[in-house]
Each structure stands twice: as C-alpha cells, then as structure tokens.
Amino acid sequence: MLKSFLLQSIIKWLVGGAFFDDVKVLVKRAFDANISGEQKKEAVRQQLLMMGYRVSDFLINLAIESAVYVLKSKK
C-alpha cells in the first residue's frame, strides 16, 4: 500500500493530479473490456486526446501503467 501511495504521489507531481485522476478513471473502465491490453491502452490514450490532453506518449504511458499498478494493488 505504501508503494502505491508513493507512486501516485510521484506520478501526480510529474503529470498533474487532475490528469492522473482522469487516467485512473479511464483505466478502471477499460479493465472489464474484452480486448487486449494494447487495445485498452490505445482506447484510454484516444479518450485522453478527446478530453483535450496534449502530452507526450511517454507521459501518457507512464500514467496508464501507474494507474494499472495502483488499481491492481487495491484489489
């Protein structure tokens, strides 16, 4: 749990709290989709672009992978 908290704090500092919160919501929704992990990641990325976020793919991938870790650690 401590790792998850520290990771969230660092990611929020790097990419912004609102952005990371939105990523977590989108990743949580994508968990149950019956598609591959890469398709889920691309769907989240496309939704973020539609929401107006214009950040590098590196930061998007970092936020998505961190959100996956955080959400899985809560289960």
C-alpha positions as CSV (number, residue, x, y, z in Angstrom):
1,M,0.0,0.0,0.0
2,L,2.9,2.4,0.8
3,K,4.4,1.7,-2.7
4,S,1.1,2.6,-4.3
5,F,0.7,5.8,-2.3
6,L,4.3,6.9,-3.1
7,L,3.8,6.0,-6.8
8,Q,0.6,8.0,-7.0
9,S,2.2,11.0,-5.3
10,I,5.2,11.0,-7.7
11,I,3.0,10.5,-10.8
12,K,0.7,13.3,-9.8
13,W,3.7,15.5,-9.3
14,L,5.1,14.6,-12.8
15,V,1.9,14.7,-14.9
16,G,-0.6,16.6,-12.7
17,G,-3.2,15.4,-10.3
18,A,-6.3,16.0,-12.5
19,F,-4.7,14.3,-15.4
20,F,-3.7,11.2,-13.3
21,D,-7.2,11.1,-11.8
22,D,-8.7,11.1,-15.2
23,V,-6.3,8.4,-16.4
24,K,-7.3,6.2,-13.3
25,V,-11.0,6.6,-14.2
26,L,-10.4,5.6,-17.8
27,V,-8.2,2.7,-16.9
28,K,-10.7,1.4,-14.4
29,R,-13.4,1.5,-17.1
30,A,-11.1,-0.3,-19.5
31,F,-10.3,-3.2,-17.1
32,D,-13.5,-5.0,-17.9
33,A,-13.4,-4.6,-21.7
34,N,-12.9,-7.8,-23.6
35,I,-10.0,-6.6,-25.6
36,S,-6.2,-6.9,-25.4
37,G,-4.1,-4.8,-23.1
38,E,-2.6,-2.8,-26.0
39,Q,-6.1,-2.1,-27.3
40,K,-7.2,-0.9,-23.8
41,K,-4.1,1.4,-23.6
42,E,-4.9,2.8,-27.1
43,A,-8.6,3.4,-26.1
44,V,-7.5,5.2,-23.0
45,R,-5.0,7.3,-25.0
46,Q,-7.7,8.2,-27.5
47,Q,-10.1,9.2,-24.8
48,L,-7.5,11.4,-23.2
49,L,-6.9,13.1,-26.5
50,M,-10.6,13.7,-26.9
51,M,-10.7,15.2,-23.4
52,G,-8.1,17.8,-24.6
53,Y,-5.0,16.4,-23.0
54,R,-1.9,17.1,-25.2
55,V,1.0,15.4,-23.5
56,S,3.8,13.2,-24.8
57,D,3.2,9.5,-25.3
58,F,5.8,8.8,-22.7
59,L,3.8,10.6,-20.0
60,I,0.6,9.0,-21.2
61,N,2.1,5.5,-21.0
62,L,3.7,6.3,-17.6
63,A,0.3,7.4,-16.2
64,I,-1.5,4.5,-17.7
65,E,0.9,1.9,-16.4
66,S,1.0,3.6,-13.0
67,A,-2.8,3.6,-12.8
68,V,-2.9,-0.1,-13.7
69,Y,-0.5,-0.8,-10.8
70,V,-2.4,1.4,-8.3
71,L,-5.8,-0.1,-9.2
72,K,-4.5,-3.7,-9.1
73,S,-2.8,-3.1,-5.8
74,K,-6.2,-2.0,-4.3
75,K,-7.8,-5.3,-5.2
